[in-house]
Amino acid sequence: MDKCLQQFLQHIQQDPDLPSSHREAWERDLRHFFAFLQEKSRGAWPEVTSEDCQAYFEHLHHQNLSLRHLEQQRDALREFFSFLEEQGAVKHNPVAALPLPGEDGTPSQVLSQTELQALLSGLRATGPDYMDELLEQFYHHLGAERGLAPLTLESYAHDLQDFREFLRSRQRESWEEASLEDFQHYLTLLQSRGLSARSRARRLSALRQFFRFLQREERLPANPVELLDSPRLPLKLPKVLNEQEVEALLNAVDPSTPQGQRDAALLEVLYATGLRVSELVGLTIKQVDLRRGVVRPLGKGHKERLVPMVAQAVEKLRVYLQEGRPQLLKGKDSPFVFVNQRGGGLTRMGFWKILQRYARLAGLGHLSPHTLRHSFATHLLGRGANLRVLQLLLGHADLATTQIYTHLDAERLKSAHKKAHPRS
C-alpha cells in the first residue's frame, strides 16, 4: 500500500501546474488516511471499501473539523483513488459518490450579508471559533461573490489555515492580535522550511487578501500586511515549443483507435484554443459548436468566453465525437467532451499522463500541461496577433499577465523595432 501511495505522491510532484499547497495538503491527508487503514488491518488498496471511507470521515467529523475541511480531504482521496483506477490497482473508486457527515445532499442555505452579520453579532469577538468563522466568511466571499475555482479556494484555505495554526502557537486568540512582528516571524519560518520565494509570495498574497477583507468588513482598524514587501521574484518565462515541435507532438498520435481519436482531438483543440487544462477537461458537449467552429469554456471567476478553432481541430473533434467517444462511453452518458476508458470524465492528471506519453514519442522530453497553451500564445503573437485579442482568447483578467509572452518572442520585437526606429 505504501508503494502505491509513494507513486501517487511522486506523480503529483511532477505536475508543475499543481500548487505546492495542494501537494502538501494531499500528502498530509493521505498519510493520515493510510494510518487509519492500518489500524483497521487493511493490507491492500482493493480491500478498502466505501464503508471504510465513511468510517474515516465519521472519525474526522467527531474531531469537530468543519465541512469545508472534510470536503478537502474527500477531494484528496478521490484524486488518489482515481489515480489507482488509472493504474489498474483498484477496480472502482470507493470515494466517488461518498456523502460526508452533515451533508444531506440538499443545496446549502447561503445567508445574505445582513443575516450573516446578525448571526455573528452574537459571537464573542475573540477566540478560536470566532477566528474560524471569519475564515469561513472569507471563503464564502471568494467562492460565491468572486467565483474562484475550487482548486484556488483550496489553496487559499491551506495557506490561511497554516497561518492560523502559527498564530495559535503564539497564543493569539483573534485576528486583531496579529502584529507586524507576527507576520515577519511567519515569513522567516516559511523560509526556514525551505519554501521558495514564489511560494512565500503566494502565502503573503493570500494573507493580504484576507486581511483586506477583514478591514473592509470593519473587523480590523488597520491592515499590517500592507507594510510587508513581497519576496523578489525572478522573471520566470514559460517553456514553449516551436512550430516544428508542436507538429511532431500532434503527429505522434495514432488516430486508429478510440483512445487515439480522443487524444488527437485533445491535443489539437488545446493547441488551437490555448485553453487552460482545467477548462479543456471540463469542456461539456453544450460548450462546443462544431458548425461555427468555436468553444465556450468557463474560465476563472466563472466567466465564459468564445474561442475559435482552426479547421484541423474541428475535424479531429468531429471524428472523435462521432466515432471514438461513443465507443469509450460504452452506452454510458456523460456531459463531458473528453472521457476516459471507463466512460468517466477525464481528469487533469489523466491528461498529464496522456501528454507525457506523446511527448516521449515525439522526442520532446518532459512537458508541462500548460506548455501547449504557452506555445499557442507565443505563436499567435509571433504571427502578428494583437495583445488585447490574445488576452481575450486566453481569458486573462489583466493585460499584464498576457504581456509575459512578449518576452518570449525576441525576433518579433527586433523586427518591430527595426521597422519603427527612424535610424534603423
Secondary structure, 3 states (H helix, E strand, C coil): CHHHHHHHHHHHHCCCCCCHHHHHHHHHHHHHHHHHHHHCCCCCHHHCCHHHHHHHHHHHHCCCCCHHHHHHHHHHHHHHHHHHHHCCCCCCCCCCCCCCCCCCCCCCCCCCHHHHHHHHCCCCCCCHHHHHHHHHHHHHHHHHHCCCCHHHHHHHHHHHHHHHHHHHHCCCCCHHHCCHHHHHHHHHHHHHCCCCHHHHHHHHHHHHHHHHHHHHCCCCCCCHHHHCCCCCCCCCCCCCCCHHHHHHHHHCCCCCCHHHHHHHHHHHHHHHHCCCHHHHHCCEHHHEECCCCEECCECHHHCECCEECCHHHHHHHHHHHHHHHHHHHCCCCCCECCECCCCCECCHHHHHHHHHHHHHHCCCCCCCCCHHHHHHHHHHHHCCCCHHHHHHHHCCCCHHHHHHHHHHCHHHHHHHHHHHCCCC
